[in-house]
Amino acid sequence: MSNRLAQSSSLYLRKHADNPIDWWPWCDEALEKSRTEDKPIFLSIGYSSCHWCTVMEGEAFSDAAIAEYMNANFIPIKVDREERPEIDSIYMQALQMMTGQGGWPLNVFLTPGDRIPFYGGTYFPIEPRYGRPGFLDLLKAIHNFYQTDKNKLETVTEEILTQLRQSMILPPSELTEDLLKQGLETNTGVVGRNNYGGPRFPMIPYADMALRGTRLISSPKVDGKAACWQRGKDLVTGGIYDHVAGGFHRYTVDPTWTVPHFEKMLYDNGQILEFLADLWSDGEKQPAYQRAINGTVEWLKREMTAPEGYFYAAQDADSFVTSQDKEPEEGAFYVWTNQELETFLSPAEFGELQAQFTVTKSGNFEGKTVLQRWNCDELDPLIETALAKLFAVRYGAPPAEVTTFPVAENNQAAKERDWPGRIPAVTDTKMIVAWNALMISGLAKAARVLDNSEYLELATKAAKFILEHQWVDDRFHRVNYDGKVAVLSQSEDYALLIKALIDLHQASLQQPELADFWLTNAVQVQNEFDQYLWSVELGGYFNTALDDAETLLIRERSYMDNATPAANGVAIANLVRLFLLTEDLNYLDRALQALEAFASVMRQSPQACPSLFVAFDWYCNNTLVRTNYEQIAKLNKQYLPTAVFKLDQNLPPGAIALVCQGLKCKKPAQDEAEMLTQLHESLTRT
């Protein structure tokens, strides 16, 4: 019998609909039930493409004895972190305070009524293993502790709540000239550090900051440009990139960028597109970069774009080998046995594949092979033919014939459909504004740098869908499930959408009316952002609007970067760009106030907040170039990280451009050489 999650729009929540656990979604009724029955809340947070979330769902959450005990003694609540990142952020911070580490699934126990966490962890097995307690034993211990040791419970919860509240209070600090250099050097070091084991993540917020720093600092410890170019090379040649069909996996489990954790997240792919386009404009014009950009866009069109034009959220890491399998296998859709490669390819193709990719009889992943390239050179036509054959095995037809590929919306659908090739991984088809915005920005930047109108058209359709459908009752919403909006938008949705709209404005200057449309909408969204989420007392933006925060333990202001840039860093950079494009000084004032609000964090923990340093770079080196479209088309292909362009048909006689810094402009540039000299001086004036 299904539980109440069966009616949820969230794919992640629906995956738990057949659990014997009496799950609740996060709602007032569940919170009140916990209070009136004096039962602790068991809060479990994850997301649809999370591997260990899936494992725990099939193990502990499907166990009858665990469910019986859970239902009798706790109020179990399930949360999709992609729907409600503000809930996830609070309790992830608490878990890290309690244990020193975090991750998903995120499982925490909360007190009734006030919802304060007092114990937590990530994956718990049914039986004790991996140094972790068995889940039923843990539940019994937690229940006994809650019932018998109220004094210690009060001490623990007071300490955790105090720490959470203190984390919101940032001591005053000054924005000084050395602060930007400190942030640049620190974050360049993060990208350049390769002599350690463990997994490898794209870490694009850090790579973006490091690439910016190459024009401002020369570190004796790390060659920033080499580090950024190496990061690009690792991304486009490593197993993290799907060389057969495009798109980037989430991360690799090893330090050699070989074996990925196979889920594909929209937010990673959008950021990587923008980073690769930046590298290309910075002079790193490697064939593999362009191939990866093109391949990722082809994957996006084929598998991740809804008929309405928006982009789906993610694809799972796991998939079924046959329709009779009970459980999917990690990476099954993507990996190859040596026998398969020899069977599907001609001897010449197989030989060339062995020469240019990591192909051995023993494989590199559980006896199978994840394809990884040796270099960034243009691929031999024989290799492209071989990869096309592997594509046909996977999808059932050659690339030219598979312009769109049907979605497996859940495991049952994946097993029941008669697929022409392999059974694909499940795709989470929800539309998340923040993630769509990251992809829109990536497409807009790639369109400018590579002069590709198709990329811009894809970005335009997605942005127009958001503008036309995500406002209900005059409020902006974060998620869309097949035409049904849900969840009020949060700071990252506002900030990243505004950035995307400004990026579209910059990519559309050859069409003045369209460019004006994007800028007008950016200003309107910014006004709403300021109205509902700006902190008048503290500066910066809260994660949630006041009228949407009643059930939250604290009201956070996001400033730490993780897989995506923090909302406040993006928001401050937006304010500077809007000031340049509108000449409204209120934007610049607000940007300064927000930077001052986070200055202490930037000084004490520069490694935690690269996007705040991106914003500080914009504030210190902001540059507006007023010129004609001919010059803009040329400038688009150069790496000019703190410049925006404005089409101006009324330049002084004989001038081709005006280069302006904040409230002042340099003398009119008479030719390209003078313009570029002024521009590069302006971008490095710190």
Order of alpha helices (4+ residues) and beta strands (2+ residues): alpha-beta-alpha-beta-alpha-alpha-beta-alpha-beta-beta-alpha-alpha-alpha-alpha-alpha-beta-beta-beta-alpha-alpha-beta-beta-beta-alpha-alpha-alpha-alpha-beta-beta-alpha-alpha-beta-beta-beta-alpha-alpha-alpha-alpha-alpha-alpha-beta-alpha-beta-beta-beta-alpha
